Amino acid sequence: MSLRAQAYPISIRLAHHTDRMDALREDAAGRSPQGLRTALELVDDTRARLALNVAYDLALEALAFRLERVVRTAVR
């Protein structure tokens, strides 16, 4: 949610990790809001899969590859 809070013009109160706002702004700079949303959806999907006893290391490795592809193409 924190990167999304930086990508979209929403209230700072909706963001997590407000102590890291400068770093979050830097991470979100130049990224498309849609790309960041897609990346967050991938993370949420992986969390849900872990609840279903998917192999932890394989799920995180797959997430890393998917995130790399999405974040690379999420440039504005």
C-alpha angles and dihedrals in degrees: 000000000000096000089045089052088057094046096049125049098248134135117289087229089072093060126094122219094031089170087071098048095127092053091045092052089050091049092049096044112114093005123119115244090229092054091050090048090052091050091051091049089054090053092048091048091052091049090053091049091051088057087060092058097257112166103277098215094046093047092052093046090052090047091052092054093046093047092049091055094045097044092046090056096039094086114126 
